[in-house]
């Protein structure tokens, strides 16, 4: 059987309706999907305020609510950053690290990878050999769900813009509004530098 596997890598800081749109599309186009929560080892930074335990809890709860009939087709995993945020000279090393972690999770050498950012970013990760094994499905954030992004949502938490958050986030985020706001406010008052990695 030529099983189709889709992979989605995202930090989900926090999860929003753009992520859910991609997951929905992946389920339509694949037999199985793997969702990887990125930057597992990051928390307390401006880009990564929420720890991976909370992000995973939100994702799992949302999948049970929105995709309950497909739960058995979805695998969730986590992946730590392997280098400093500021190091951009080692894209191909990161690409190999990412690829072989995906192969281990998906148990497939060929898969579709879904990405919601600039094409140039993800294309720089994979050399010619790996590019032949990966079907890239790239979506520009500016064209999705009124350009919703985790950055805008974090800013909405700072501004206490609950209406934007209700419009842009699943219930699992909204019901944790006070907890997430407290974390984000605290991080914005005293952020850890992005290049510091825990553990």
N, C-alpha and C positions, 0 to 999 in steps of 0.2 A: 504494500500500500504506500502510495506517495503522499504521505501525510504532510500537510502544510502547517508550519509553525511560525507564529509572529512574535516579535520581541519588542518591548517598549521599555526604554530606560528614561527615568525622570526622577528629579529630586523631590517633587511634590511638596513644596514648601509654601503653602499647603496645597492639597488636592483641590482641583476645581473642575468646572464643567468642560473645559477644553480637554483635560485628561480623559474624562468620561466619554467624550466624543470619539477620541482615538481608540479607546478600549472597545467601544461599540463597533467601530469599523473593523478592528482586528478580529473580533468574534465573527463578523460577517465574512471575512476573507480567509480565515484560517480554521484548521481543525482544533488546534491548541494554541494558547498564548502564554507567554512568560512576561510578567511585569517585574522589572527590576527597580527597586528603590535605590537611587544613587546617593553618593556621598554619605554612606552609612556611618562613617567615623567623624562626621562633622555635626556640630551643634554650637549654638551660641554666637554665630557670626551673622553679619547683616544678610548675607545670601542664604545662610543655612541656620536659622534660629531654632528650628524644631528638631528634637532628637529622633532617631530612627524608630524607636519604640512607639512614639505617638503617631508618626507618619504611617507606620504599618497598621496600627490599630484603626486609624481613620480609613485607610484603603480597604482593609478586610471588612469592616462594617459596611462601607459603601458598596462593595461588590455583592455582599449578601442582600443588600436592599435593592440594588439596580439590576444585577445580573444573576439573580438567584438560580435561574434555570440553567446557567452555564458555569456554575462554581467549579464543577469537576473538570472543566476545560481550561481553568486558569491556575497557573502556578505563580506564586509571589516569592520573590527573593530579594536580597539586599546585597549591595556591592560597595565596599569602601573605595574612596579615592586612593590611588597608589602613589601619587606624587603631590607636590605642592601646587596650589591653585595658580600660582604665578609662573610656573614652569610651562612654557608653551613650545619648547623646542623638541619635545619628545612625543609628539602626536602618534607616531607609528608604534611606539612601545605601548602607549596607552591602548591603541587599537588592538594590538595582539593580546594584551591583558584582558580587555573586554571580550574579544572574540572567543578566547578559550574558556573564559568563565561562562559565556552564553552556551557554548557547545556542551559544557558539563551539565548545565541546567536543563537545556532543551533536548539533549541527547540527539542532536542533529548538527551536521556540518553546514547544511544549507538552510537558510531561514530568511524571512522578511523582517527588516528592522524599521520600526516606526519612530520618527523623530520630529519634534516640533521646534525647530530652530533653523538657522541659516544652513543651507546645503553645504557651504564651504567648510563648516565646522566638522560635520560628520565625514565628509569625503576625505578630509585630511587625516582621519584616523586609520584608514585601511589602505594597504598597498594593493597593487594590481592582483596579486594572488588571492587575497581575502575578498576583494571587491567582487570577484567572480562568484563567490559563494553567498553573497549577501544581496538580497533584493531590497534596496533602500526605498522607503515610503516616507517622503519628507513633506511636512506641512508647515507653512509659515504662520506664525502666531497672529500676525496682523490680519489674516484672512479668516480667523477662527473665532466664533462666538464673541463678536465685537472686540477682538484683540485682547481677550482676557489673558491675564498672566499672573503667576504667583507673586511677582514683584508688585503689581498693582494691588493685589489682595493684601499683601503685607503693609503697603502704604495705607490701605483702607482701615486696617486694624489700628494703625497709629492715629489716624484721623477720627477713629470711632465711627466710620461710615458703615453702619450695620446694613443699610439697604444695598450697597454694592456687594457686600459679602453674601447676603441672602440671595441675590441675583446670580452670583458667580460660583457659589460653593455648594457641595452636597450637604445633606442634613448632618452628617457626622462631623463636619467642620462647624456648622452653625451652632449645634448643641454644645460644642466645646468653646464657644466664643470667648467667655471670660478667661478660661485657662490659656488659650492661644494668645489672647491680647496681653495677658500678664507676662507671658514668655517674651513676646515680641517687644513690648514696651521695655522690659528689663534689658534685652539685648541691645536695643537702640540706645539706651542710656549708657551701657557699658559693654560694647561689642568686643569679641575676640577677633584678632586679625585673621583674615581668610586663609592665610598660608599655614596656620598652625593646625596640626592634625592630632587628634586624640589617639591614645593607645599606641 
